[in-house]
Amino acid sequence: MTGTISDAAGYVAAATQRAFTSTPPTDAYLPWDSPGVEEKVPGEEKKMAEIQATMERMQKHNFDKHRKAFRATHVKTQGIVKGKRSLSHEHFSRDTLGTFTVFKKSNAYSSIRRLKVLDNLPLHLQQGIFSNPGKAYDVVARYANEPYLLQDDHEPGPRGLAMKVFSVEGKRLEDVPESVTTQDFFFNNAPMLELTDVDTTLDIMRIREKHFDNVPKRSSRSLETKN
């Protein structure tokens, strides 16, 4: 990945191409804690710290430009959503999220609704919170454009959905305090994600910061916020 994308226009073109690439077939489902699913790479902690610092600088850049606080990615909120949803085999295998109702356009989360795990999930999908048939969880969700800058909704590019699930019990990830009882799920409409590893992520964040104000022509309709 390093050196293959030299400017912001190249990044946007590559990201858009990946967004319309067919999803590769899945041969098998692995439990999240299977050996080899996640391996530490040399210098990972240092690179992660650099990614964090780069994203914080981009946040500051957006604040200095708009005088409003934004995230480092998925900057523009399209809507906060609410609605009951249940997870069945059909929902999960088709990568769909059920039906939500958009009721508010805001940077704040919506009223809490419920997520219910159905009884008919196949065994290979019964992992984590999905291993509790019939259990319901409170959730909130947020739709947003992916880019690091504000732009018109008609501009092409990935779209994201973030969902926070409450009252989650069980084994936590490393270094997560036991007092934490939430679990976050992040979704993207691109079938293949470009942030495949720490090195690729660092490359992309560096490019975004370097060309922050060099908006490609296809994004010429980027929006300005009002104070």
N, C-alpha and C positions, 0 to 999 in steps of 0.2 A: 504493500500500500504506500509506503513512504516514497515520496517523490513522484507519484503517479498523478496527483492532482495539484496543480501549481497555482490555481487562482479560484476565486469565488464562483465564477461562471462554470469552470470545470467541475467544481464540487456539486453545484446545482444540477448540472447535466447528468453527472454520474448518479446522484441520488434519485433523480427522476426516472432514469433508465432502470435502476434497481427496483423502484416502486412498481414498475409495470412488468417485472420479470416474473414468470410463473413460479409458484412455490414448488420446491423440489419434493419428491415423494418421501414420506416418512416410513422407514423400514421397521422401526420398533420404538416403543415408548420406554424410557428409562426412568426409574425412580430418581428424584432430585438428588438424593444422597449417594447414588451409585459411585463406586471408585472410578476415577478418571473423568467424571463429568466436569469437574472444575479443578484445574491444576494451577498452582502458583508459578508465575514466570519470573525470571531474574529481574530484579529492580522494580517489581510491581508496586510496592508501597511508595517509592519515590515518584514513579510515573503517575500514580493515582493522585499524589499530592500536587503534582504539576498540573494535572487536569483540573483539579479543584481550584487552584489558584488562577488558572486561565479563565475558567468559567466565572469566577468572582469578578475578574477584571471586566469581562463582557457585561456582567450585570451592572457594574459601576458605569460603564460606558453608556448603557441604555438609560440609566438614571440621570446621568449628566445631560443626555440629549433630550429626554422627555420629562424630567423632573418627576418621574413616577417609578416605583419599584416593580421590576419584572424578573421572571425566572431567566436562567441562562439559555434554556431551550424551551420549545413549546411556549413561546412568549405570549402569543395572542389567544386569549380565551374566547372560544366561539360560543360556549354555553355551559351552564351548570345543569345537570340533568337529575331527574329522580324517577323512580318507578320500580315496581316490584319485578323481580326477575327470578327465574328458576333455571338451574343448570341440568339439562338432560344430555344424553349422548348426542343427539342431533345438534343441539346448540354448540357443544364443545368441539365436536369433530369438524364442524363447518366454520369454526372460528368466529361465530357470531355471538353477540352479547345480549340477546333478548331485546325487549322493547323498553325504552326509556322515554320519558316525556320532557322535552326541553321547556323550562318554565321561567328561566331567568338568565340574563347575560351579565355576568359579574365575575370578579376575580375571587370571590368568596365561595366556599362550598355550599351545597344545597341542603335542604332538609333531609334527614336520614330516612332511608327506606331499607328494604330487606332483600337479602340474597338467600335463597333456599336451595340446598343441595337435594336433588331428587334421588329416589331409591333405585333408579334404573341405570345408573352409570356403570359402564363396564369396569372390571377389576383394574385394568391398566390405567384408567383415569382416576381411580380412587386413591389420590395422593394428597397429603397435606389436609387442608380444610375440606377437600372433596372426598375424604375418607369417612365422613360423618353423615350418612344418609338421613335425610329429613331435617337436618339441623339448619336453622336460619340465622343469618348474620345481618347486622346493620351495615349499610354501605352508603358512601357518597361518591360521586363521579364528576369528572370534568373533561370536556372536549376542548382541544386546542390545536392550532396550527403548529407544525414542528419547528419552523425556522427560528433563528436567534434574533430576528428583527421583525418589526411590525410590517405586515404587508396585506394587500387586498385579498379577500377570501377567494377571488377568482384565480389567483396565481396558482400554478401547479405545484405540487409538492406533497409530502407525507402529512397525514393527519393523525393525531394521537388521542388516546383516551386513558385517563388515570382513574383508578378505582381504589378507594381505601376501605378495607374491611375491618370491622370492630369486633372486640371480644373473641379474639383468636387465641386458643390455648395450644400448648404443645411445644416441641423442641424449637428453639430459636436459632438463627444464624450466629456465627461466631461474633463475639463482642457485643451482641445485642442484649441489653439488660432484661432481666426476667420481668420487670415491671411493665415492659412494652407489650401491649395486647392487641396491636393492630398489624395488619399485613397489607402491603401495597401491591397492586397489579397494574402493569403498564402495557398498553396495547398500541399498535401502530398499523395503519392500513397498508404499509409496504410489506409484501410477502417475504422479502429478504432484507434484513437490516444491515446497514453498513458498519455499525459499531460492534464488530465481531470479537474484538480483543482489546487489551489495554493499549497496545502500540497504535492500532488503527484509530482508536478513540482519541489518543493524544495528537496524532497527525491532524485529524479533522478539526479538533478544537484550536490547534495552532493556526490552521488555515482560516478558520472563522474569525479569530481575533485579528490576524494580520490584514484581512480584507473586509473588516467589519463595515466600513463605510463605502466599499466598492461594490455597490448593488448591481447585479447583472441586469441587462435590459429587460428580461422577462419579468423582473421584479420592480420595474420602474414605477408601478402604482403603489409602492409602499406607503403606508399611512403614517401620519403624524398625530400624536395624541394632543388633546387640548388640556391646557393647565386649568 
